[in-house]
Amino acid sequence: MLGLMRGSYRDVSMKLTIASSWKNAFNRRWSCDLSELYAGVNVQPHQIDATLIGIYGLEQGLGVVIDYDVNDIFNQVVATSLIGTRK
């Protein structure tokens, strides 16, 4: 997918980030394991990932650290999910 984006948007400046980059940054910041957090919420893990990738991208792009509460982010993802909950 990253290759397609890069090939399609040659004129647009972009920084490609692999999953381990944002996940390692998250784990260092919060000293927790994402797989444990996934188990505690009732949505698909990729929904949580998409939100956390967005936060990481904003932080990297703006050069700031965004102050947020992990539980609040997870609760917002659950509350706004249009995908059925995990069984």
N, C-alpha and C positions, 0 to 999 in steps of 0.2 A: 504494500500500500504506500509506503514512504517513497519507493521508487516511482510509482505512478504520479504521486503528487509532485515530486521533483521534476519529472519529465513534462508534466502538463503546465507547470507554472515556472518557466525558466526565467521570467523577468522579475519574479517576486523573491525578495530576500527571505530566506527561511532557515531555521535551525532545526535539523532533524534530531530527534531524541529517541533513543532506544528505551524500552521498558525498564531495564535494570537501572538506568540513570535516575528516573524519578522515584522508583520504588526504593532504591538505596537511600536517596535523600530523605524520603518520608520516614524510613525506618530509623535513620540517624537522628532525625529531628524529634520523633515521638517515642523512640526506644521501644518499639512494639513490632509485632509481626502482622503483616497485612492478612495472612491466611486466618489468623485468630479473629481479626476484626470482621472479616467476611462472614465467618460462622455466626457472629452475633447479630447480623442484620438480615432482614427478610426480603432482600432483592438480589438480583444477579450480580456477581462480582464485577462484571464489566461496567455496570452502571456506576459503582463506586470508583472504579479505575478512571472512567471518563471525567468525573468530577475532579479527582485528585490530579490528573494530567493537566486539566485546565488551570488549576491553582498553581501547579509547578511551572507551567508555561508562562503565566502572568508574572510570577516571581522572577523567572529568568529573563523575560523580555523587558520588564520594567526595572530590574536590578534592585528589587525590594524584597523584604520578608513580610508576607501577609499574615497578620495575626488572626488566627481562626481556631475554633474549637472543633476537634475531630468528631466528637459526638454530635455536635450541632450540624456539621456537614452531613454526617451519615443520616441523621433524622430528616434533614431536608431532602436527601435523595430518596428515602423511603416514602416521604409524604408526597413527593411529586412524580413518583414512578408510574408510568403508564403500562409497564410490562408486569404481567402477573408475578406474584411472589414465588419464591423458591419453594418446592415441595420437599 
